[in-house]
Amino acid sequence: MRLPPQFFLKKNALTAVLVISLMTLPAIRAEAVQQSYEITLPRFGDANNDGEINLTDPLQILFYLFHGWAKPACSGCADVDDNEAIDIADAINILHYLFKPDPSVPAKIGELSTRLSD
């Protein structure tokens, strides 16, 4: 294998390894590169970040608060009353949303969240 002249001009060892690695890679076919991805945007109330607002979301919050489980996967989404803390009120608001929707509850459940974590 013959190294290109620019290889000798580089003084960074990482660059040298990268150049050699790129030279030894097989050609990638165009159809192998084309892939589609589904992106799920976070929503307030989706504490476990599974793409749905259901009973597992308030349970995730309650187990975090009272049983020492890990912080919810989307802690910004778990804070539905937007007081910058995950507390029992967030779990209760999600339960209200699921079982007894009340327009007077000032929760943003179901709206897109821009806060992914604290």
C-alpha positions, -999 to +999 in steps of 0.1 A: +000+000+000+014+033-010+008+063+013-003+096-001+022+126+002-001+145+025+003+116+050+039+127+057+029+163+061+006+156+090+022+155+125-008+142+144-007+104+150-045+103+151-047+118+117-022+092+104-044+063+118-075+079+103-059+083+069-047+047+068-082+035+080-100+055+054-077+041+027-084+005+037-122+008+039-142-009+012-162+013-011-197+020+003-226+014-021-250+043-024-281+023-015-265+011+017-261+047+029-298+057+023-317+050+055-348+064+071-352+072+107-383+079+128-378+107+153-401+110+183-403+145+197-405+147+235-439+158+250-448+170+284-461+141+304-440+115+287-417+109+317-402+076+304-397+089+269-415+060+251-434+083+228-468+078+246-485+094+275-499+065+296-500+050+331-463+042+331-454+079+331-468+088+365-456+055+379-421+063+367-423+096+386-437+080+418-411+052+418-384+078+413-397+099+443-406+071+467-386+040+458-352+054+447-355+045+410-335+064+385-345+099+374-371+098+346-356+095+311-370+129+301-369+149+333-380+180+315-410+162+302-418+148+337-421+183+351-456+190+337-464+219+360-432+236+350-420+245+385-385+231+376-389+202+401-402+167+397-427+161+425-459+143+433-480+171+417-465+161+383-477+125+387-512+136+398-515+160+369-507+132+344-532+109+362-558+137+358-550+140+322-554+103+316-585+096+336-603+128+343-593+156+320-598+190+337-592+222+317-586+241+349-554+222+356-525+244+343-505+215+329-490+214+294-494+176+290-492+165+254-475+197+242-440+195+227-413+200+253-381+219+248-367+210+282-351+176+280-334+176+314-328+199+343 
